[in-house]
């Protein structure tokens, strides 16, 4: 036979046990929520700061690595091409980023620089007939690369 | 009461499970990887363009006639010897822009040959134009060097090319000389000083002083 006293002790024990369980549960939940909040804050900080080192790397590289085998390639137009417009866009690439590029025609001179990936574009005005373009690239180590391009501006029907 | 306790316990444990499933991969790393892939693709595309350009069938070649007859023309350019087919559609133009005949051509004449490529081995000379190379050739020279001396009174500077220090160029500046900084901002002659590194584009001259066409100030020393 279970006495009333025993029943009360049992009920009390159960109440203490579940009270502790709820208390611990709530404390645990609160702790984990706090931790999670901290973690997501850290993640957000990474997201915000990520582009900064990228852009700062680009800005902090005015002196690219020494390149003894400098290249200069004109991708468009091709040498000896006949074009039907008086203005062309000269496109090319080099393994020298941020190098100085001087393009001369008999009547004009152009100055630009290669992009960080080595590519470049320059609009050029052509005279009717043969145009002799002298292209000079000067890299950060003062190395010069010279190339010549002949472009003929003609609207004659061939 | 018991059901409330059960519910609270369930909520407690289920929240822990949910937290355990929170993704841990870094978004920043993924963005970086994506950037690298895009950069690589751009480089590949550029390489492809430079290696396999679409060939323009219309080409013009400048050179000196070495041989010709009624069916073919041979010229010598700066870099190669070329042979073109001549047919009844070929036209000939002299220095005065007048039409001439095939028989008016002479070996040694400078010509600009406008051609049309019909297939891999057939290049037809559609128009043969006699030209004066002196009027067409670009004789400008561009060098990087240091200003060894500059005269403010005569606007003449002495330039020592960095890649040929034994050379000493006398460069004459005039009102047509374009003086720029690296950002293409216009400068004045007084901004040029001894010891500065410049990129100088100059023209030809009969004497030892060359006309400066464009000067770009690169650095102060």
Interface residues (C-beta under 8 A of the other chain):
Chain A: X18 X21 X22 X25 X26 X28 X29 X32 X33 X36 X39 X43 X46 X47 X50 X54 X73 X75 X76 X77 X78 X80 X81 X82 X93 X100 X102 X104 X105 X106 X109 X111 X113 X117 X119 X129 X130 X132 X133 X134 X136 X138 X142 X143 X144 X146 X148 X150 X152 X154 X156 X158
Chain B: X5 X8 X9 X11 X12 X15 X16 X19 X22 X26 X27 X28 X31 X32 X35 X39 X42 X43 X46 X49 X50 X53 X55 X56 X58 X59 X60 X61 X62 X78 X112 X114 X115 X116 X126 X127 X129 X131 X136 X137 X138 X140 X141 X142 X143 X144 X162 X163 X178 X180 X182 X184 X197 X199 X201 X213 X214 X216 X218
